[in-house]
Amino acid sequence: MIPTAFDYVAPTTVEDALSALATHGDDAKILAGGQSLLPVLRMRLNAPEVVIDLGKIESLRGVRDDGDAIVIGAMTPHSVVGSDPLVKEHALLIHRAVEHLADEQIRHRGTFGGALAHADPAGDLGAPALALGSSFVIAGPGGTRTVPADEFFIDLFETAIGDDEILTEVRIPKHTGWGAHYEKFVRVAHQWPIVAVAATVKGSGGSIEDVAIGLTNMGSTPLRARAAEDALRGGQDLAAAAELADQDTNPPSDLNGESSYRRHLAKVLTRRAVTAAAGG
Ligand SMILES: Cc1cc2nc3c(=O)[nH]c(=O)nc-3n(C[C@H](O)[C@H](O)[C@H](O)COP(=O)(O)OP(=O)(O)OC[C@H]3O[C@@H](n4cnc5c(N)ncnc54)[C@H](O)[C@@H]3O)c2cc1C
């Protein structure tokens, strides 16, 4: 199918994009890499009157060092994030997750901010962003606000970004020297995971000083495996801690697997991800 007709604007500044959003309100839709939006428009699941393309706003692209954090511009393509040396050095977990995200063509067009704003619970970037304690910088008519990751993801395909707002960048606290691993369980290559586990570990020689674990597709939003993290910080062995990985989750049942199967996967994948992140 082809989408319904829409007007197209391509502002060159965030201010102009915000003013286009203010003018068109509910009738407008933001376009980033188009890898999720265009299929939605082609299936006519959404029919905006105006599409506001952020592709010409240079200030939304790139990765920069900002002291104790690295900052990734919302319009930075996955391929750039995946090959950026700052990301690899200070947020290895994001680097590892991008390696597993879709295929090269989609990584070339799709953007870091677009994927997070889309908030697909099966998306590969939410759990790593959550585990790393990222914060989301959102611009709106009243200025800019910063939302922590655990308040950003609200529900299935729903975030804290308002209708008149734009995600501009994501700040990720540096985790320099932390090991990291993204363990993704798929039925078909280059697709969204049935379940995935994002683990990052501070420690050496197999010992765990600190740990953060994010879960993909274990509920309507990305989740932290807090009980498993606490058990590991408390010195419990990994096999026992991983058994807690599905606590406080609400995994869906669908054609790819029952909820109970996803709970089982979360435990197995947590064990694998933490082992790999700790260098085991
Ligand atoms: C075949 C295929 C396989 C894929 N496989 C995977 C996979 O394995 N893992 C995975 O994680 N993803 C996968 N994806 C999705 C991919 O990661 C997309 O890049 C991502 O979901 C959307 O990013 P985008 O930049 O294309 O955003 P768009 O499609 O342009 O936008 C997505 C949504 O976010 C909104 N939006 C975008 N940017 C902003 C912003 N800055 N501020 C406010 N709202 C914004 C848009 O209005 C839209 O509603 C796949 C996609 C396809 C087509």
Ligand as a Chemical Component Dictionary entry (heavy atoms), coordinates in Angstrom:
data_LIG
# 
_chem_comp.id                   LIG 
_chem_comp.type                 NON-POLYMER 
_chem_comp.pdbx_formal_charge   0 
_chem_comp.three_letter_code    LIG 
# 
loop_
_chem_comp_atom.comp_id 
_chem_comp_atom.atom_id 
_chem_comp_atom.alt_atom_id 
_chem_comp_atom.type_symbol 
_chem_comp_atom.charge 
_chem_comp_atom.model_Cartn_x 
_chem_comp_atom.model_Cartn_y 
_chem_comp_atom.model_Cartn_z 
_chem_comp_atom.pdbx_ordinal 
LIG C1  C1  C 0 13.055 -5.078 8.809  1  
LIG C2  C2  C 0 13.356 -4.323 10.081 2  
LIG C3  C3  C 0 14.051 -4.957 11.084 3  
LIG C4  C4  C 0 14.316 -4.290 12.270 4  
LIG N1  N1  N 0 14.978 -4.959 13.251 5  
LIG C5  C5  C 0 15.217 -4.357 14.419 6  
LIG C6  C6  C 0 15.898 -5.040 15.455 7  
LIG O1  O1  O 0 16.342 -6.174 15.327 8  
LIG N2  N2  N 0 16.077 -4.387 16.629 9  
LIG C7  C7  C 0 15.640 -3.088 16.818 10 
LIG O2  O2  O 0 15.830 -2.538 17.897 11 
LIG N3  N3  N 0 15.020 -2.410 15.848 12 
LIG C8  C8  C 0 14.799 -3.007 14.649 13 
LIG N4  N4  N 0 14.173 -2.297 13.658 14 
LIG C9  C9  C 0 13.716 -0.898 13.914 15 
LIG C10 C10 C 0 14.869 0.098  13.735 16 
LIG O3  O3  O 0 15.685 0.047  14.868 17 
LIG C11 C11 C 0 14.394 1.546  13.567 18 
LIG O4  O4  O 0 15.539 2.281  13.286 19 
LIG C12 C12 C 0 13.730 2.198  14.761 20 
LIG O5  O5  O 0 12.684 1.480  15.308 21 
LIG C13 C13 C 0 13.102 3.537  14.408 22 
LIG O6  O6  O 0 14.106 4.463  14.167 23 
LIG P1  P1  P 0 13.961 5.504  13.016 24 
LIG O7  O7  O 0 15.073 6.450  13.164 25 
LIG O8  O8  O 0 13.828 4.809  11.724 26 
LIG O9  O9  O 0 12.594 6.259  13.428 27 
LIG P2  P2  P 0 11.271 6.572  12.608 28 
LIG O10 O10 O 0 10.731 5.331  12.000 29 
LIG O11 O11 O 0 11.467 7.713  11.700 30 
LIG O12 O12 O 0 10.329 7.039  13.813 31 
LIG C14 C14 C 0 9.841  6.106  14.755 32 
LIG C15 C15 C 0 8.853  6.810  15.694 33 
LIG O13 O13 O 0 9.534  7.671  16.600 34 
LIG C16 C16 C 0 9.107  9.048  16.425 35 
LIG N5  N5  N 0 10.344 9.840  16.509 36 
LIG C17 C17 C 0 11.483 9.598  15.831 37 
LIG N6  N6  N 0 12.451 10.451 16.205 38 
LIG C18 C18 C 0 11.910 11.255 17.153 39 
LIG C19 C19 C 0 12.418 12.333 17.934 40 
LIG N7  N7  N 0 13.702 12.737 17.831 41 
LIG N8  N8  N 0 11.591 12.935 18.809 42 
LIG C20 C20 C 0 10.304 12.511 18.934 43 
LIG N9  N9  N 0 9.760  11.501 18.234 44 
LIG C21 C21 C 0 10.560 10.874 17.351 45 
LIG C22 C22 C 0 8.446  9.088  15.066 46 
LIG O14 O14 O 0 7.442  10.091 14.995 47 
LIG C23 C23 C 0 7.832  7.697  14.975 48 
LIG O15 O15 O 0 6.616  7.643  15.699 49 
LIG C24 C24 C 0 13.908 -2.935 12.450 50 
LIG C25 C25 C 0 13.238 -2.267 11.420 51 
LIG C26 C26 C 0 12.954 -2.950 10.256 52 
LIG C27 C27 C 0 12.225 -2.213 9.150  53 
# 
loop_
_chem_comp_bond.comp_id 
_chem_comp_bond.atom_id_1 
_chem_comp_bond.atom_id_2 
_chem_comp_bond.value_order 
_chem_comp_bond.pdbx_ordinal 
LIG C1  C2  SING 1  
LIG C2  C3  SING 2  
LIG C2  C26 DOUB 3  
LIG C3  C4  DOUB 4  
LIG C4  N1  SING 5  
LIG C4  C24 SING 6  
LIG N1  C5  DOUB 7  
LIG C5  C6  SING 8  
LIG C5  C8  SING 9  
LIG C6  O1  DOUB 10 
LIG C6  N2  SING 11 
LIG N2  C7  SING 12 
LIG C7  O2  DOUB 13 
LIG C7  N3  SING 14 
LIG N3  C8  DOUB 15 
LIG C8  N4  SING 16 
LIG N4  C9  SING 17 
LIG N4  C24 SING 18 
LIG C9  C10 SING 19 
LIG C10 O3  SING 20 
LIG C10 C11 SING 21 
LIG C11 O4  SING 22 
LIG C11 C12 SING 23 
LIG C12 O5  SING 24 
LIG C12 C13 SING 25 
LIG C13 O6  SING 26 
LIG O6  P1  SING 27 
LIG P1  O7  DOUB 28 
LIG P1  O8  SING 29 
LIG P1  O9  SING 30 
LIG O9  P2  SING 31 
LIG P2  O10 DOUB 32 
LIG P2  O11 SING 33 
LIG P2  O12 SING 34 
LIG O12 C14 SING 35 
LIG C14 C15 SING 36 
LIG C15 O13 SING 37 
LIG C15 C23 SING 38 
LIG O13 C16 SING 39 
LIG C16 N5  SING 40 
LIG C16 C22 SING 41 
LIG N5  C17 SING 42 
LIG N5  C21 SING 43 
LIG C17 N6  DOUB 44 
LIG N6  C18 SING 45 
LIG C18 C19 SING 46 
LIG C18 C21 DOUB 47 
LIG C19 N7  SING 48 
LIG C19 N8  DOUB 49 
LIG N8  C20 SING 50 
LIG C20 N9  DOUB 51 
LIG N9  C21 SING 52 
LIG C22 O14 SING 53 
LIG C22 C23 SING 54 
LIG C23 O15 SING 55 
LIG C24 C25 DOUB 56 
LIG C25 C26 SING 57 
LIG C26 C27 SING 58 
# 
